[in-house]
Each structure stands twice: as C-alpha cells, then as structure tokens.
Amino acid sequence: MDIQNIQERLKWLPPRWLVGMEKYLRRIPAVKSMIEKEYEGIMTQLEGTVKPYRQDFPTFAHIPETGFDREELLRQLEALKGREEARWKEGYASGAVYNGDDAFVDFLNRVYAIHSQANPLHADIWPSASKFESEIVAMTARMLGASEADAEICGTVTSGGTESILLAMKTYRDWARDRRGIRRPEIIAPVTAHPAFDKAAQYFRIKMIHTPVGPDFHADVRAVERAISRNTIAIIGSAPTFPHGVIDPIRELSKLARQRGIGFHTDSCLGGFILPWAERLSYPIPPFDFRLPGVTSMSADTHKYGYAAKGTSVVLYRGLELRRYQYFTAADWPGGLYFSPNMAGSRPGGLSAVCWAAMISMGESGYLDATRRILETAVAIKKGIAEIPELHVLGDPLWIIAFASESLDIYKVMDFMLGRKWSLNPLHKPSAVHIALTLRHAQAGVVERFIRDLREAVEHVKAHPEEKGESAPVYGMAATLPLRGVVSEMLRRYADLLYKV
C-alpha cells in the first residue's frame, strides 16, 4: 500500500473524522515510514530547483575572517541578477514583477539610494518619511472612493498585503473586544480569500469561519449570512480573488455587515491599483470600495500594480477611531514613551520614498495606460485559451486568468510550460493553473508565445499521458490527499529547505 491507496480509502470520510484518523495513522510505524519516504523523494526533487547556485558561487555558513572584496561581491550579485532577470523581464512570470521597465526601475533605485538610511520610526530625524507615507495613504484613499473633502478614510503604509490584512484583523479584534465585549472573536471569509486571513486568525486567536463559493467562484452571500453569529467581528470579500481573479459580491456582503454592525474588509491587494482605472476605461466593474457605506476597511498593494518596489502596501479604515485600534503604545517603559503604528518598529524609509515617487511619477494617465494595456492583453490571452478545446477559463476574470481541463492533468501542462521557462501559479480545489498578467506580458510577442507554448503543452500531455512530470505529483497529492497534516508537513519541510545552506 502507498500514499495513493491510503487517500483512495479515506476520501469518503467526513473532514472532522480525518483529523483524528490521521493522528492515529501517523503513529503506525509502517505508515510513518511510507510518509517519510514520500517526503524524502519530494524534497530531493525540489532541492536542485531551490538551490541552483551551489556549484557556481561561494557558499557562506559563517562570517568570513576578513571582509570580502566589494568589487568581487558586486560582480557576483550582477551575475546572479543576470541569471534570474531574463525570465521575468521577457514576460515568462505570472505576477512577481509588475512593471520592470529598465528606465523606471533605474529611477526607483535612485530614489531608494537617496533615502536608504531613513527610518519612519524616527520621525524627528526623517520627517520626510511622514510626508511620503501620509500622502501615499491620502492618494490611495482618494483612488478607492474617498471624496476630496472626506478625511474619514484614513490608514497606514505597511510592508505588504499580508501585514495590511493582519493589522486589519487585529484592529477588528481589539475594536470588538472594547466596544462590543466580544471575547471569542470570529471572522467570516470565503474559501477563496487569501491565506493571510487564516494567518491573522492563527496569530491573533480569532476563529476563522470559511464559507463556500458558487460555481462561478464568487462568494456565496447566503452562506455568509448563515455563518454570522454574535461573535462575528468582520466579514471578508476579495476584489479580486487571488485564485480565479473574480470580484466577490462586495455590495451584498458589505450590506450584510452594515446591517449587523460588523466590520467589512475588502481585500483589494491585487485589484486596488487596477479596478479604479478599469472602471474609468468603461470596463464593467461592480462597486467594491469606500463608496459602499458598509465597507469599513480595505487593503491595496502599492508594490503590485501600484508599481512601487517590493515592500509596501496600504491598509485603509473608515474613521480615525477604528484606525487607532491598530496602533501599539507603551506608556510605562523605562526606555521612554513608545508607539508603533504597524507590526514593525524600525522600517526602511527608502521603500516609502520609492512608493511615493512611483505613484507621483506614474500619475493618473500612467495608471490608465498601464491598465488599458494589461486588460487588452488579457482579452487576447482568454481568446487564445478558449480556442484550445481541452482547456477552459474558470469564472469571469479580468486579468488574473485561471484555466483548467476536463480531460488532461493540468499540472502536467504546467510542467511542460515550466520547461519553456513559464512560471505559472498552480491552484487546487479545483485543479487549475493561473497567470496574473502584468506590464511584462503587454510587450510585443508575449501573448503569441504564451498561446503557442500552451498549445504545444496540451498536445505533448495528450501524446505522453504516462509522463509523471516534476511538479504534477506534488500538486496532485496536495489537491487530492485527504490527510491535510501530511501536506502541511511537506510545506514546512519545503520552508526548511529554503534555509538550508
């Protein structure tokens, strides 16, 4: 018997039974040995992928006795950059780098160099950091539905979408405890919501209630309504969802929240800097932002389609009072009065300067043009996929396009594409693959190359059904294995591998 046999025998069991059954099975020596063998094979397979430089560059497991020559270090760094740059620059990567234009990147690098020593924690030394961050928040709020005279919509700059989401959930927890006396807080999120909400639930001891999505992959409003309890502190909707690129029914969900006096968070980390401009370009964008009175917070990533360097995002709130529950203060520390608006204390002020400069230099016209190019590229990609009989697009996406197959192992298709340098995102439940389009894909020839390679991938998988592929066994197991702890342990071991010298 192997892992596949076990999963076949257990898949009919109710999920709550599997938790106890899994703990029992993993205590059996034969089963434990079989699982360890499976892990070993997968990790050996993955190690070469995540550690490709061992033979070509020096490895440091301890600080060298004397400092390395700086010019030699720069040469090595340039060599590493050269090996990695072509894939994303030529449009082979899903998401990852959202602008990537040489002149624009050089401009942002110059901005960072000018402000590389700045730290927003020390506002007395670097008041410029406060200028940049307050203006980033104000510009983002205005873009996402705050009126010109509306000072009610406020927020902070964070290190990324995950921190924005963590802070929003922590804020709702503390607000609900203080204002409503809730000691066992719950949040409601569709299964397609970003895992950062689950991370927030784990970190801050909030109970996560997952609700299903419909056949169109949009959140099921009735299921969310049924899940509301006296302990619900916030409801989540995505604009759009990461897996399938669809916009949840934010109007209906936020109305539910408002009627019950519950917080509502629109996660627009992916869409915050696309959807407002798409609406201006006359695309049919349903309401999702602060123009809806039930929306009480939002997250939007400036380091994605805001085209800033990696390491900034914005979390927004409806009202100064709500935002204050995000802050940390220490009034009796011997080291003096201390406060921190975000998770971190010291932060790289250079990234805030870069974010501000990116937004100012893009301007409305720049964002409109970038959005137009990306959405036109998406139309061509969707058309090309629709012309491949074995594939179909999931849902009604704008520019994050998930596709699946009824007749082929879609992960084997992805493996073939990997061999052609494409880095796509695997999905499961259902098994699918997506590509998040960026300005890198709007370059001449990229759409044609993608569709040509995708056609060849489909034909290859049809002609060679016996091939296992490299990624297909891993994602196939994760998608179908009922033993969730086994998959979670595999992910932990993968994380260990990343830190292995």
DRENKOL-578139 format. One record per residue: residue in one letter; x, y, z of N, C-alpha, C in turn. Coordinates in steps of 0.1 Angstrom, whole numbers, plus 5000, padded with zeros to 4 digits. Example, Ala and Ser with C-alpha at 12.3 -4.5 7.8 and 13.67 -1.06 7.14 Angstrom:
<zabas>
a513249435078512349555078513249675078 s512849785071513749895071512950005079 
</zabas>
This chain:
<zabas>
m500849885000500050005000500950135000 d500550234992501250364992500350474996 i500850594995500050714998498750724990 q498850694977497750704968496650604973 n497050484977496050384982495350434995 i496150495003495550545016494550655013 q494950745004494050855001492750804995 e492850704987491650654980490750584990 r491250525000490450465010489850565020 l490450675022490050775032489150885027 k489150905014488551025008487051035011 w486350925014484950935017484650975031 l485650985040485451015054485151165056 p484251195065483951345068485251405073 p485551535069486751605073487151595088 r486151615097486451615111486951475116 w486451365109486951235112488451215108 l488751285097490151265092491151315101 v490851425109491851475118492351375128 g491351315135491751205144492351085138 m491851045126492350935119493750955114 e494051075110495451105106496451085117 k496051145129496951135140497250985143 y496250905142496350765145497250695135 l496950725122497750655111499250695112 r499550815115500950855115501750805127 r501050735136501750665147502150525143 i501450475133501750335128503150335121 p504150255126505450265120505550245105 a504750155100504750135085504250255077 v503250315082502650435076503650555077 k504150565089505150675092506350665083 s506850545081507950515072507650545058 m506450515053505950535040505850685037 i505350765047505250905045506650975045 e507550925053508850985054509550955040 k509350845034509950815021509350905011 e508050935012507451025002508051165004 y508251215016508851345018510251345013 e511051245015512451245011512551254996 g511651184989511651184974511351324969 i510351384975509851514970510951624973 m511451624985512451724989513751714981 t514151584978515351564969515051624955 q513851604951513451654938513451804937 l513051874949512952014949514252084952 e515152014959516352084963517252144952 g517352074941518052134930517452254924 t516152264925515452384920515652504929 v515552484942515652604951517152634955 k518052544952519452574955520352554942 p520152634932520852604919522252664918 y522652744928523952814927525152754935 r524952644941525952584949527252554942 q527252514930528452484923529152604916 d528452714915528952824907529352954916 f528852954928529153074937529653024950 p530453104957530853074971529653064980 t529852974990528752955000529352995013 f528553075021529053115034528153065045 a528652985053527952935065528353005078 h529453085076529853165088530453295082 i530653395090531153525086532653505083 p533153545071534553525067535453605077 e536653555079537653615088537953755083 t538153775071538353915065537253945055 g536954075055535854115046536154085031 f535054035024535154005010535354135002 d536154124991536354234982535054284977 r534754414979533454474975533154464960 e534254484952534054484937533754344933 e534354244939534054104936532654064940 l532254114952530854094956529854154946 l530154274941529254334932529154254919 r530354194915530354114903529453994904 q529553934916528753814919527253844919 l526953954925525554004926525054024912 e525854094903525454114889525253984882 a526053884885525953754878524653684882 l524353694895523053634900521853704893 k521953834893520853914887520653874872 g521853854865521753814851521053684849 r521353594858520653454856519153464858 e518753554867517353554871516453654863 e517153754858516353864852515553834840 a516153754831515553724818514153674819 r513953584828512553514829511453614831 w511653704841510653804844510553914834 k511753954829511854064820511154034807 e511353914802510753874790509353824791 g508653844803507253814804506953664807 y507853584812507553444815506953424829 a506953524837506553504851505053554853 s504353484861502953524865503153614877 g502653744876502853834886504353864888 a504753864901506153874905506754014903 v506954054890507454194887506354254879 y505854374883504654424878504854534867 n506054604868506454704858507654654851 g508854674857510054614852510754684840 d510154804836510854884826512154934831 d513254914823514554954828514655094833 a514155184826514255324830513555354843 f512355294844511555304856512255244868 v512855124866513555054877514755134881 d515455194872516655274875516255394883 f515155454879514655574886514255544901 l513555424903513255384917514455354925 n515455294918516755264925517455384930 r517455494922518055614925517355674937 v515955674937515155724949515555654961 y515655514960515955444973517355474978 a518355494968519655524973519755654980 i518955754976518855884982518355874997 h517355784999516755775012517055645019 s518155575016518455445021518655435036 q518955555042519255555057517955595065 a516955635058515755685065515055575073 n514455615084513655525092512455595098 p511255555093510055625098509855625113 l510455525120510355525135510855655141 h511855715135512455835140511955955132 a510755995134510056095126510756235129 d511456245140512156375143513356395134 i513956285130515156285122514856285107 w513756205104513356195090511856235088 p511556355090510156395088509656375073 s510656365064510256335050509556205049 a509856105058509155975058507655995061 s507356085070505956105074505256175062 k505956265055505356335044505056225033 f505956135030505756035020504555945023 e504555895036503555795039502155855041 s502055975046500756045047500156065033 e501056105024500556135010500256005003 i500955905005500655774999499255725003 v498955735017497655695022496555785016 a496755915016495756005011495455974996 m496555954988496255934974495555804971 t495955694979495355564978493855574982 a493555644993492255654998491355734987 r491855834981491055914971490855824959 m491755744955491655644944490555544947 l490355504960489455404964488255454970 g487755564966486355604969486255714979 a487355764985487255874995487056004986 s486156094991485956214983487056314987 e487156424979488156514981488156584995 a486956605000486756665013486656565024 d486756445021486556335031487856295038 a487956335051489156305059488856175067 e487656125065487256005073488055875070 i488355865057489155745052490555775055 c491155685063492555705067493255565067 g494555565070495255435070496655455073 t497455345070498955355072499555275060 v500855295059501655225049502255105057 t502254985050502654865056503754805047 s504254685051505354615044504854535032 g503454515032502954425021501554385024 g500854315015499454275017499254195029 t500154105033499954025045499854115057 e500854205058500754295070499554375070 s499154425059497854505058496654425063 i496654295059495554215064495654175079 l496854145083497054115097496654235106 l497054355102496754465110495254495110 a494554475099493154505099492354405108 m492754275108492054175116492354205131 k493654245134493954275148493154395152 t492954495143492154615147490754575150 y490154495141488754455144488654375157 r489654285160489554215172489554305184 d490454405184490554495196489354585197 w488854635185487654715185486454645191 a486354515186485154435191485254405206 r486454385210486554355225486254475233 d486754595228486554715236485054765235 r484554765223483254825220482054735222 r482254605219481154505220481354395230 g482454395237482754295247482954155242 i483354145229483554005223484853955227 r484853835234486053765239486353645230 r485453605222485753485213485453525199 p486353615193486053675180486053575169 e485253605159485253525146485253615134 i485853565124485853635111485253535101 i484553585091483953505080484653535067 a485253435061485953455048485553345038 p485253375026485053275016486353195014 v486253065010487452975009488453034999 t488053124990489053184981489753304986 a489453344999490153465004491653425007 h492453525007493953505008494253435021 p495253345022495653275034496153375045 a496453495041496853595052495753605062 f494453585058493453595068493453485078 d493853365073494053245082495253265091 k496253335085497453365093497053455105 a496253565101495853655111494953585122 a494153495118493353415128494153335137 q495253275131496153195140496953285149 y497453395144498353485152497553545163 f496353595160495553675170494453605177 r494453465176493453385183492053425179 i491753435166490453465161489953335154 k488753305156488253185149487853215135 m488353135125488053155111486953075107 i485953135101484753065095484853075080 h485152965074485252965059483852935053 t483553005043482252985036482552945021 p481552875015481852825001481652934991 v482152904979481852994967480952924958 g480352994949479452934940480152874928 p479452814918480052764906480752864898 d480452994900481153104893482353154901 f482653084912483753124921483653254929 h482453314928482153424937481653384950 a481953464961481453424974479953404974 d479553304982478053274984477553364995 v476753464991476253565001475353495011 r474553405007473653335017474453255027 a475453185022476353115031476953205042 v477453315037478053415046476953465057 e475753485052474753535061474453425072 r474353305068474153195077475253185087 a476453215084477653205092477753315103 i477053425101477153535111476653485125 s477453525135477053495149477253615157 r476953605170477153715179478553755181 n479453655177480953675179481653725166 t480853745155481453785143481953925144 i483253955141483754085141484054145128 a484154065117484454115104484054005094 i483654055082483453975070484454015059 i484853925052485853945041485353925027 g485754015018485453995004486654034996 s486853974985488054004977487754074964 a488554164960488354244947489754254940 p490154154933489554024930490253924939 t489753794938490353684945491653644938 f492653604946493853554940493753434931 p493053334935493053214926492453234913 h491253294912490453294900490253434894 g490653534901490653674896489253734894 v488253684902486853734902486653824914 i485653914912485354014922484153954930 d484353934943483253894952482153994951 p480853954955479754054956479854144968 i480754244966481154334977479954414982 r479054454973477954534977477054454986 e476754334983475754254991476454215004 l477754175004478354135016478554245026 s478954365020479154485029477854535035 k476754515027475454555032475054465044 l475354335043475054245054475854285067 a477154325065477954365076477354495082 r477054585074476554715079475254695087 q474354605082473054585089473254525103 r474354445104474654375117475654445126 g476154565121477154635129478454565130 i478854505119480054425118481054495108 g482354475110483254535101483254455088 f483654525077483754465064485054505058 h485854405054487154435048487154395033 t487454485024487654455010489154425008 d489554305005490954275002491154304987 s491754424984492054464971493554474969 c494254384975495754384974496054374959 l495454284952495754264938495054374929 g493854414933493054494924492954644927 g493554684938493354824942493854924933 f494954894926495554984916495254944902 i494254854900493754824886492354864884 l491454814894490054834892489554974891 p490055074899489655214897489855264883 w491055224877491355274863490555194853 a490355064856489554984846488155044845 e487555094857486255154857486255284848 r487355354850487555484842487555444827 l488055324824488255284810486955214805 s485855224813484555174809484355024810 y485254954817485054814820483954794830 p483154694830482054674840482554634853 i482954724861483554694875482454714885 p482054604892481054624903481654704915 p480754774922481354854933482054764944 f483154824949483954734958484654824969 d484654954968485455034976484655124986 f485255234991484555305002483355384997 r483055384984481755434980480555354986 l480855234989479855144996479955175011 p478855225017478955255032479255145041 g479055025037479354905045480854865046 v481654915036483054885036483754975046 t484354905056484954975067486454965067 s487054885059488554875057488854815044 m490054845039490554795026492054775027 s492554685019493954665017494254675002 a495354744998495754764984497254764984 d497854684975499254674974499854774964 t500654864970501354954961502554884954 h503054774960504154714954503754604943 k502454604940502054524928501654624917 y500454644914500054734903500154884906 g500654914918501055054921502455084916 y503154974912504454974906505555034915 a505355024928506455054937507354934939 a508554954945509354844948508754754958 k509154624959508654534968508854574982 g507754574990507854605004506954715009 t505954755001504954845006503554805002 s502554845011501154825009500454935017 v499154945015498355035023497154965029 v496954995042495654945048494855075051 l493555075048492755195050491555155059 y491055255066489955245075488955355073 r487755325077486655425077486655485091 g487455585093487455665106488755645114 l489155765120490355765128490155675140 e488955675146488755585158489055445155 l488655395144488955255141490455235139 r491055325132492555305129493355305142 r492855375152493655385165493755245172 y492855155169492955025175494054945168 q494654985157495754925151497054955158 y497155075164498455115170498855035182 f500155035185500654985197501355095205 t501055105218501655215226502155145239 a503255205244503855165257504055295265 a503355315275503455445283504255435295 d504655315299505455305312506755225310 w507355225298508655165296509755255301 p510755195308511855285312512655345301 g512455295289513155355277512455475272 g511355515277510655625273509355595267 l508555695263507255675256507555605242 y506755505239506955425227505655405220 f505655425207504455385200504855335186 s504055245180504355195167503055175160 p502855235148501555225141501455085134 n502555025131502454895124503054785132 m503254665125503854555132505354575135 a506054635126507454665128507754795136 g508854805142509354935148510055005137 s511354985136512155035125511754985112 r511655075102511255035089512155105079 p512255045067513055115056512355225050 g512755345054512155465048512355485034 g513455425029513755425014512555365006 l511955265011510855205004509655295004 s509355375014508255465014508555575004 a509755625003510155724993509955674979 v510355544977510155484964508755474960 c507855434970506455414967505855554963 w506155654971505655784968506055834954 a507355814951507955854938507255774927 a506955644929506355564919504955624915 m504155654926502855704924502855834917 i503655924922503756064917504256064902 s505155974899505755974886504855904876 m504055804880503055744872501955834868 g501355894878500155984876498955914871 e497855974871496655914866496755864852 s497455944843497555894829498355774828 g499455764836500255644836499555514840 y498755534851497955414856496855374846 l496255474840495255444830495855364818 d496955414813497655354802498055204805 a498655194817499155064821497954964822 t496855004828495654924830495054884816 r495054984807494554954794495354844787 r496654854788497554764781497354624787 i497254614801497154484807495854424804 l494754494804493454434801493254404787 e493854474778493854434764494654304761 t495754294769496454164768495654054773 a494854074784494053974790492953924780 v492454014773491353974763492053874753 a493253914748493853824738494253684744 i494653684757495053554763493853474765 k492753534770491453454772490953394758 k491053474748490653434735491553314730 g492853324732493753214728493453084736 i493153094749492852974757491552914752 a490553004750489252954745489352874732 e490352894724490552824711491252694713 i491652664725492252524727491152444734 p490652344726489452264731489652194744 e490852154748491052084760491052174773 l491052304771491152394782489952484783 h489752534795488652634797489052734808 v488552854807488852954817487852944828 l488252964841487352954852486853094856 g485553104858484953224862484953334851 d484853454855484853574846485953674850 p487253634848488353714853488553834843 l489253934849489654044840491154024836 w492054004845493453994841494253884849 i493553824859494153714866493353594860 i494053514851493253414843493653274848 a492653204853492753064858492152984847 f492852874843492352774834492552634838 a491652544834491652404838491352314826 s491352184829491052094818490151974824 e489251934816488351824819489051684815 s489951694806490551574800492051544803 l492751654807494151644809494551674824 d495751624828496251664841496851804839 i496151904844496652044842497952074848 y498351994858499752014864500851964854 k500551874846501451824836501651934825 v500551994822500552104812501452214818 m501252244831502152344838503552304837 d503852174840505252134839505952154826 f505152124815505652154802505952294800 m505052384805505252524803506552574811 l506752504823507952534831509252504823 g509152394815510252364806510552464795 r509452544792509652654783509852794790 k510252784802510652904811509452974817 w508152924815507052994821506952964835 s506753064844506453044858505053074861 l504152974862502752994864502352954878 n501152994882500752954896499752834896 p500152734903499252614904498152644914 l496952594911495852614920495252474923 h494452464934493752334935492352364942 k491552264941490152274946489352384939 p489252374926489652264916491052284911 s491552174906492952174900492952274888 a493852364888493952464877495252534878 v495452624868496752704867496252844864 h496952944870496653074866497853164862 i497653264854498653364851498053494855 a498853574863498553704867499253804857 l498553864849499153944838499654084844 t500854124839501454244842501854324830 l502554434832503054504820504154424813 r504754334819505754244812505054164801 h503754124803503054044793502454134782 a502454264784501954354774502954394763 q504154334764505154354754504854284741 a505354324730505054264717505554124717 g504654034713505053894710504853804722 v504553854734504453764746503153684745 v502053744741500753674741500953554731 e501453584719501653484709502553374714 r503553404720504453304726503753214736 f503053284745502353204755501353104749 i500453154740499453064734500152954726 r501152984719501852884711502452774721 d503052814731503652724741502552644748 l501452704751500352634758499752534748 r499552564736499052464726500052344725 e501352374725502252264724502252184737 a502052244748501952174761500852074761 v499652124757498452044756498751924747 e499251944735499551834726500551734732 h501551784739502551694745501951604756 v501151664764500551584775499551484769 k498851524759497951424752498751314746 a499851334741500651234734501551154744 h501751204756502651134766501951124779 p500751064780500051054793500750984804 e501750904801502550824811503550904818 e503951024813504951104820504451164833 k505251154843504851204856505051354858 g506051404852506351544853507151574866 e507551694869508251724881507251784892 s506451884888505651944898504251864900 a503851804889502551734889502351644901 p503251554904503051464916502851544929 v503551654931503451734943502051794944 y501751874934500451944934499251844933 g499451734926498451634925498151584939 m499151554947498951504960498351604969 a498751734968498251834977496751854973 a496351844961494951864957494051754961 t494551634962493651524964493851454977 l494951464984495251394996494351445008 p493551355014492651395025493451425037 l494751375039495451395051496151525050 r495451635055495951765054497251795062 g497451715073498651735081499851685073 v499751585065500851545057501251645047 v500351715041500651825031501251945039 s500651975050501252085058502652065062 e502951935066504351905070505251915058 m504751875046505551885034505952035031 l504952125034505252265032506252315042 r506152265054507152305064508552255060 r508652145055509952085051510552165039 y509652215031510052295020510652425025 a509952485035510452605041511852585047 d512052465054513352425059514352425048 l513952375037514852365025515352495020 l514452595021514852735017516052795025 y516052755038517052805047518252715048 k518352605040519452515041520652575033 v521752585039522952635032523552525023 
</zabas>
